[in-house]
Amino acid sequence: MPVTQALLVANVRAMTPALARQSLGVLLNDKSGFFRDVRLDPKGMETVLALRSKFSEAKRTLSEPAKYTDSSYREKALGR
């Protein structure tokens, strides 16, 4: 069993190898699934920060997406 399937079976209650295989087919689909390289979208981050700035009770401006991200986790996940 591939590592990704084994992780699902080990960590998700009632997950079977067959269901893990099917789930990964959906989750990692090239067109509609999650991105395999776990890259954050800078424009999306800017949008989130703008919305949080606008609607937060703290009423402070949040900017610079790089200030809120740590790329070391992505690098570790990709084995770099």
C-alpha positions, -999 to +999 in steps of 0.1 A: +000+000+000+014+034-009+024+057+019-004+082+013-030+055+015-014+041+046-015+075+063-052+078+056-059+043+069-038+049+100-052+083+109-089+084+097-114+064+116-132+037+096-109+043+066-102+012+045-075+007+019-101+007-008-117+039+005-083+055+009-075+047-027-108+062-039-104+093-016-069+100-029-082+098-065-106+127-056-082+146-033-052+145-057-071+148-090-050+169-114-079+192-123-101+194-092-080+182-063-055+197-039-023+211-052+005+185-048+032+211-042+012+227-013+020+262-027+001+291-012-015+316-036-001+351-029-032+368-044-054+346-022-034+355+009-037+392+000-075+388-003-077+370+031-057+397+048-078+424+032-110+408+044-096+402+079-085+438+080-119+450+070-141+428+092-119+421+122-129+437+155-093+447+161-095+472+132-059+470+121-045+467+086-029+433+078-006+432+049+025+415+035+015+378+032+051+367+036+050+380+072+024+353+080+038+323+062+067+300+069+079+282+038+101+258+058+071+235+063+064+233+026+101+226+019+101+198+045+069+183+031+085+182-004+116+166+010+139+196+003 
